[in-house]
């Protein structure tokens, strides 16, 4: 009976799947929160005006911090996608 050898591509594929799944879930939740916040504030004229005033008062560093805070799950999706794409094609 022959023993199966350890296959690192299956481990890489598993790690990619583990990163992509929660990453997509968290990214979807963060984006839905942002859309709900924007649609709630865009519903009335004062909400849009206050959003424009807030956006003009936010510094560049604060803007990038807020953007990074909202989109950090995209990093999980990208890393997981790279791990999944790194699996060699057995038919090639």
N, C-alpha and C positions, 0 to 999 in steps of 0.2 A: 504494500500500500504506500503510495507516494505522498509525501507531505506537501501541502501547498506552501509556497514561499510568500513571505510578506510582500505585499504590493503597496508601495507608498502612494501610488496614484489614487487608490481607493480611500486612503486616509485624507489625502488632499481634497478629494471630492466631498467626503463627509464634512470636513472643516468648512469648505465653501458653502455647503448647504446649511450648515449650522449658523453661519454668518449672514447669509442672504435672507433666510426666513424671518428672524427677528428684526433684521435691518429694514426690510420692506414693511413689516408691521409698524415699527416705530416711526419710520419716515411717513407712512400714510397717516398715522395719528397726528404727527406734528403738522403736516400740510393741511389736514382737515381742520385742525384747531386754528391755523392761520387764516384759512378761507372763511371760517365761521366768524372769526374776529373782524375780518375785513368787511364781510357782508353785513354784519351787525352795525358797524360804524358807517358803512356807505348807505345805509337805509335812510338816514336823515341828512339834510344839508349840513347841519352843524358837525356831524361825525366826519364828513369829508373835509370840512374846513379844519377841524382839530387835527385830523391825520396829516394834512398838508403842513400845518404849523409845527406839529411834532417832528415830521420828517425834515423840515428845514432847520430845526434846532438840534437835531442829533448830530453828533460829531462822527467823523469817519471811523474812528476806532469803535465807538458804540454801535454803529451800524454793522460792522463786520463781526462784532461779538454777538449781536442778536442773530445775524444770519448763520453764524457758526453754531450757535445754540439750537437753532431750529433745524439745521440740515446735517447735524453730525451723524445721524443714522445712514446717510448716503455713503459715508466712509465704509460702514459695514457691508453695504450692498456692493460697492466697488471692489473691496478686498475679496469678498466671497465670490464675486463674478470672475475675478482674476484667478482665484484658486480653481474654480470650476472649468475655466477655459484652458488652464494649464494641463488638463488631462490629455494625454496623447491619444490619438485616434487609432484603435487597434486594426482597422481595415486599411490604413495607409501603408 
